[in-house]
Amino acid sequence: MSSQETILQIMPATGWVAVYDEAGEETAEALVCFALVDGGRAVRPMRADGNKIAFADAVANFLRVEELAEFEEDEEEEEDEEEEEDDEV
């Protein structure tokens, strides 16, 4: 967080994840909260990072924020497609 950013408000992020690109595969990490940040009035996702909370979108391989249920649904669809491709071979 830069010295110009001030967190004005924190809202729970239950059921939301940050999606990251890990060597071409998408992985998800649970969000702790969303922070309303002054200096542009942006809402930014935050995740647990060891003993502290950090902005999830500050990580280089960050892709997006998504509802956990939607992410899991997308993962299941990809697995089904892979199984269908394996069956065809």
C-alpha positions in Angstrom: 0.0 0.0 0.0 1.5 3.3 -1.0 1.7 6.2 1.6 -1.1 8.0 -0.3 -3.6 5.2 0.2 -5.8 5.2 3.3 -8.3 2.5 4.0 -11.6 4.2 4.7 -13.8 1.1 5.2 -13.5 -2.7 5.3 -16.3 -5.0 4.2 -16.4 -8.8 4.6 -15.5 -10.9 1.5 -17.2 -14.1 2.5 -17.6 -16.4 -0.5 -15.1 -14.5 -2.7 -11.7 -15.5 -4.0 -8.7 -13.9 -5.7 -7.8 -15.9 -8.8 -4.1 -16.2 -9.7 -2.2 -17.6 -12.6 0.2 -20.4 -11.4 2.2 -21.7 -14.3 -0.7 -21.5 -16.7 -3.2 -23.0 -14.2 -5.8 -20.8 -12.3 -5.7 -21.1 -8.6 -7.9 -19.4 -6.0 -7.2 -18.0 -2.6 -10.0 -16.9 -0.2 -10.4 -13.2 0.4 -10.6 -11.8 3.9 -12.3 -8.5 3.0 -12.7 -5.7 0.5 -11.2 -2.3 1.4 -12.5 1.0 0.2 -9.3 2.9 -0.4 -9.0 6.7 -0.6 -6.9 8.1 -3.4 -9.2 7.2 -6.2 -11.9 5.7 -4.1 -11.2 2.2 -5.3 -12.4 -1.1 -3.7 -9.5 -3.5 -3.4 -9.5 -7.2 -2.4 -7.5 -8.3 0.6 -6.1 -11.7 1.6 -4.4 -13.2 4.5 -0.6 -13.2 4.1 1.0 -14.9 7.0 0.4 -12.7 10.1 -0.9 -9.8 8.1 -3.5 -8.8 5.6 -2.3 -7.7 2.1 -3.9 -6.4 -1.1 -4.6 -9.5 -3.3 -4.3 -7.4 -6.5 -0.8 -6.3 -5.7 0.6 -9.8 -6.5 2.1 -10.0 -10.0 0.1 -13.1 -11.1 -3.3 -11.7 -9.9 -6.0 -12.2 -12.5 -9.4 -11.3 -11.0 -11.8 -11.5 -8.1 -14.6 -14.1 -8.4 -17.3 -15.7 -6.3 -16.0 -19.0 -5.0 -19.1 -20.9 -6.3 -18.5 -19.5 -9.8 -14.8 -20.4 -9.7 -15.6 -24.0 -8.5 -18.2 -24.3 -11.2 -15.7 -23.3 -13.9 -13.2 -25.8 -12.5 -15.8 -28.6 -12.7 -16.7 -27.7 -16.3 -13.0 -27.8 -17.2 -12.6 -31.2 -15.6 -15.7 -32.5 -17.4 -14.3 -31.3 -20.7 -10.9 -33.0 -20.1 -12.7 -36.3 -19.2 -14.7 -36.1 -22.5 -11.5 -35.5 -24.5 -9.8 -38.4 -22.8 -12.8 -40.6 -23.6 -12.6 -39.7 -27.2 -9.0 -40.7 -27.5 
